[in-house]
Each structure stands twice: as C-alpha cells, then as structure tokens.
Amino acid sequence: MNSGASGWLLPILGSAIGLGFYDLCKKHAVRDNSVMPVLFFATLSGTLFFLFGAVVSGQVFAIASCEWVHWWLILLKSLLVGASWICVYYAMRELPISIASPIRASAPLWTFIGSLFLYNEFPSLAQALAMVSIFGGYYLFSVMGKLEGISFRRHRGIHLILLGTLLGAASALYDKYLLGVIRIPRNTVQFWFSVDLVLVLWLAWRIRRTAFPDGRKFIWRWSIPMTGILLIMADWLYFYAVGIPDTRISILSLVRRCSCLVTFGIGVYYFRDLNIRGKAAAMALILLGLIIFAVCRS
C-alpha cells in the first residue's frame, strides 16, 4: 500500500468493520450464556491466532524478547484491560446492543477527560461543544432506555458498560506511556499483553466459578472464537495504519469508532432491538461529538 490517505484508509476501514462484527459476535456469544468462559475462550482464540501469525512470519522470538521491568508494566495493562472486558461482557449480556455499542464508542471522550487531569490541558470551545454533544447522546439513550425499563442510574448493565468504558480509556492513556514514553516495541506489547491476558482471565474465571457461581450453563457457540480472532485482526489493521507515515491518529481513531454504525445497523435487526429512531438520534449526537474531537486534534 502507498503512504498517505490511500495507504491508511483501507486498513482503518477494515479495522472499523472488523470491530463492528466483533461486537456483534460478542453479543451473540454472551446472550443467555455464562460470561467468564465465553470471555476466556474468546481471548484464548485470539491469542492463539496472533501466536500462529508470529510463528508463520518467523518473528516470534524477536517480539517475545522483553525486559522484566517491561513485562511487569505490560502485565498491569493486561489487568486493566481484563477488568474492562469483564465489565463490558457482562453489560453486553444484559443490555440491548443498540445502547451498549454507541456508549462504548464514546471512549475517546473519557480518554480526553483523563488527559485533562494528567497533562493540565483545558478544553477549547469546540471540544466543550463536543462533550455537550456526547453527553446529550447519553441523555437521549437514558430516555430510550426508560421506555424499555432500563434506568441509567440504577441498571447494573449501564453501570458496567460505563465502568468498562472508563477502564478502557485508562488503558488507552497507559498505552501512550508504554509505546510513546518508554517505547516498548508495539509487537512486544501486543504479544505479552495477549499471553498475560489469557492467564489473568483464566484466574478470574476460576475465582468466579469457585467463590461467586452465577448458575448459568456454558454453551459453546461459533461466535466465541470468532470474537477473539476478529479483535486481533481489527487491532492488527489499526496498528498497521498507525505505522504509515503522515497519518493523523485523531482521524484514524474517529474512523475506527464508526464501527458502532456496523454494530447498530446490523444488530438492531438481528437482535430485534426497540425504539430504533430515538437510539439512532442519540448515536448521531455521540458521533458528532467524536467528529468535533477529531477535527480539533487534526
């Protein structure tokens, strides 16, 4: 592929589409199912897929080389992401996908708010308007949710999806430290993050099954391994696009977050969600806020 827009556009569009179908498979996998084994086997499938690619490319030993201090830092990222995914997977089981997916797409807002505290930055007028737009979308979702008996203040699924999104935003800020400050090679981070995450989720599953059994039977579905594989493919395409010279990370992130259009467009019909027009308006407000953020950072 060539550098410039023609070089990064196709891989980032592929990443967005992959993320959209990843969310659809995730919803299919956890619906009326035991969450922890679904999450573990999906992550294991994605990790094995990544390791297979590393072995085939002949780079497995190179990317596995890692200093101990870096390994511990990557393990912290695995713990952070593991906690985020546990929250999100449980939320996806309980919420309509037409609510869960757009809320997840608003993660750049929380990353931006986190950067305000870490780097003492203050929002411009345009960024403030973007925040108002996104929170306006949240408000519309709360109105639509009430029509379906979902209270944004009391529903456990809403609490979990928001907590998972906040943890995901914290992970994005931590990625900047790992990759941009101490400069651990990207493939090394992805390799050990994937391996460590399998161990973290296996331990979490064991603790959940022993101390807090949920009483649900685990049902194997084809969507479980596809969930992990689609995420690995989407991430690989995203990092490929990031590595192309003269690309703007703000634009890449925005296009990638448009994955919620795929999830929303297909999911509302497949899962037969209700109140589509109102939810579409709420999602449009969130996307408008993300577009303003992208333009401000360009």
ZILIN-V107467 format. One record per backbone hydrogen bond with DSSP energy under -1.0 kcal/mol. CO is the residue of the C=O (numbers start at 1). NH is the residue of the N-H. If there is no record, write none. Layout:
CO:NH
CO:NH
//
This chain:
4:7
4:8
5:9
8:12
9:13
10:14
11:15
12:16
13:17
14:18
15:19
16:20
17:21
18:22
19:23
20:24
21:25
22:26
23:27
24:28
25:29
26:30
27:31
30:33
34:38
35:39
36:40
37:41
38:42
39:43
40:44
41:45
42:46
43:47
44:48
45:49
46:50
47:51
48:52
49:53
50:54
51:55
52:56
53:57
54:59
59:63
60:64
67:71
68:72
69:73
70:74
71:75
72:76
73:77
74:78
75:79
76:80
77:81
78:82
79:83
80:84
81:85
82:86
83:87
84:88
85:89
86:90
87:91
88:92
89:93
90:94
91:95
96:99
96:100
97:101
99:103
100:104
101:105
103:106
104:107
106:109
107:111
108:112
109:113
110:114
111:115
112:116
113:117
114:118
115:119
124:128
125:129
126:130
127:131
128:132
129:133
130:134
131:135
132:136
133:137
134:138
135:139
136:140
137:141
138:142
139:143
140:144
141:145
142:146
143:147
145:148
145:150
146:149
151:155
155:159
156:160
157:161
158:162
159:163
160:164
161:165
162:166
163:167
164:168
165:169
166:170
167:171
168:172
169:173
170:174
171:175
172:176
173:177
174:178
175:179
176:180
177:181
177:182
178:184
185:189
186:190
187:191
188:192
189:193
190:194
191:195
192:196
193:197
194:198
195:199
196:200
197:201
198:202
199:203
200:204
201:205
202:206
203:207
204:208
205:209
206:210
207:211
208:212
221:224
222:226
223:227
224:228
225:229
226:230
227:231
228:232
229:233
230:234
231:235
232:236
233:237
234:238
235:239
236:240
237:241
238:242
239:243
241:244
248:252
249:253
250:254
251:255
252:256
253:257
256:259
257:260
258:261
259:263
260:264
261:265
262:266
263:267
264:268
266:270
267:271
268:273
275:279
276:280
277:281
278:282
279:283
280:284
281:285
282:286
283:287
284:288
285:289
286:290
287:291
288:292
289:293
290:294
291:295
292:296
293:297
//
